[in-house]
Amino acid sequence: MNDQNAALIRTFYDAFGRCDTDAMERCYHPEVTFGDPVFQELEGRDRVMGMWRMLLGRNRDIGVAVRDVSARDHDGSAHWTARYTFGRTGREVVNEIDALFRFEGGLIIRHHDEFDFKHWSKMALGRPVGLFFGWTPMFRATIRGRAMRSLEEFMNVG
């Protein structure tokens, strides 16, 4: 166990829970990459932090709880729970997420989150939509496209 890298993961999620994007940003390497089932691949600290700033700006009621933090010299992992209200529908979401990290120079250079997209879509969009369409590639592509357009708009305005 690398205590310094484990502390970095905890620092990131502590800042996340406080909606402190400046503190979150200090945990990331300038060349960080991020991926998850919605934002498949974002490159660079400005773009990754743009995503977090956009999401936190829309979901000020977010609750973040992290557990099972593990870190070695070059990689680490954690499990975290996000609780928030999905803006488009006003529905409560409790998303269970597994995170993987790579470290370089004492900072996070790779952050990948994985979660059950179908389960998320049932919570965020409602049972009929999520249940019947949450598993389809076309539905996922629609959600990804909307998210990326929102990020582009946010980045161009902010």
N, C-alpha and C positions, 0 to 999 in steps of 0.2 A: 504494500500500500504506500502510495506517495501522498503524504499528508498535505503538502503544498498544493498539489493539483486537486485533491479532494476539497480543500478549503476554497479553492477557486470556483469549483462547481457550486458549493454552498453559497458563496458570495454572490454568484450570478443569480441563483434562485431567490435569495433573500432580497436582492435589489428588484427582481421581477415582481415579487409579491408586494413591494412598496411602490410599484410603477415608477421606479427610479431608472429611467433609460440611460442617464449619464453613467451611473454606476455599472449597469449592465454592459455598456459599451467599453468600459475600462477592462472588462474581462476578455474581450475579443482581440485577437491579432488583426492588424490592418488588412490582411489577406484572407480573413475568415470566409469559409463557405458554410452555407446552411441548407438543409433539405428536410422536407417532411412530405406527407401525402398530398398536401395542398400546394405549398410553395416548394416545388420539387428541387430546384437548385438555384440558390442565390449566391452571388459571388461578391466579396468585398464588404468591409465593415459598414460603409455608407448604405449599401443596399440592404444588408441584413438588419441593420439598426432601423432603417426606414420601415421595414416590415414590422418590427417590434413596436416602434413608435405609432404606426398606423393602428395596429391591433389594440394596443393599450389605450390609445386615444378614443377608440370606439367602445372599449370595455373597461371602464374605470372601476367596475364592481368585481374585477377578477380576484380570485383567491388562488394562491399557489402553495402547494405543499410538496416538498421533495423528501424522498427516502431512498434507501438502498444505494447511497453514494459510494462508488468504488473508483479508485484511480491508481494507475501505475505511472511510470515515468513518461510514457508517450500517449497513453490513452486512458479513457475512463468511461463510466456509465452512471446513470441514475434513473430512478423512476419518479415521475412527478404527476401530480393531479392538478388540472386546471378547472376551476369552477367559475362560470361567467354566464351572462345573458347574451344569447346570440342576437345581434342587432336587427337583422332582417325579419326575424319572427317573434322576438321577445321571449323565446323559449330558454329555459335553464339547461346548461350543458355541464356535465361533469365528465371530463375527458381524461382517461388514463393513458399516460405517454411514457414510452421508454426512450431515453436519450443516450446517444453515444457521442463521445468527444475524442478529439486528438489535440495534443498540446504541442506548442512550439514557443520557445523563449518565455516560458512562464505564463502563456496566454492560450486561450482556446482558438485553434486555427480551423477546426472542423467540428460542426455541431449538426447532428442528424437526429430528428425526432421521428418516432414511429408510433402510430395509433391505428385503431380499427376504424377505418373510414365509414363503413356501413353503420356501425354503432353510433359514431359521431353524427352522421346524417340523420338518423332516426331522432336523436335528441335535438339537434339544431333546427331541422326542417319539419319535424313531425313524423309520426309513424307511417302514414300511407306513402308519403314521398320517399322517405328514407328506406323503408322496408322494400318497396317495389323497385326503386331506382338506384339506391345507394351503392349497389354492387356493380352497376353497369359502367363500362369504360366511357361511354358517351356522357353520362351524368357526372362522372369524376372530371372529365375534360371541361365540362361546362363550369363546374365549381372552380377548377383551377384557372380557367380563363377569366372568370369574374374577379377572382382574388388578384391575379396578376394585373388586370386593368385597374383595379382599385389601388394597387401599389404604385403603378406608373402615374396615376393621377395624383396620388399623395406626394410622390417624389417630385413631381413637376410643380406642385403648389408650394410644398414645404421647402 
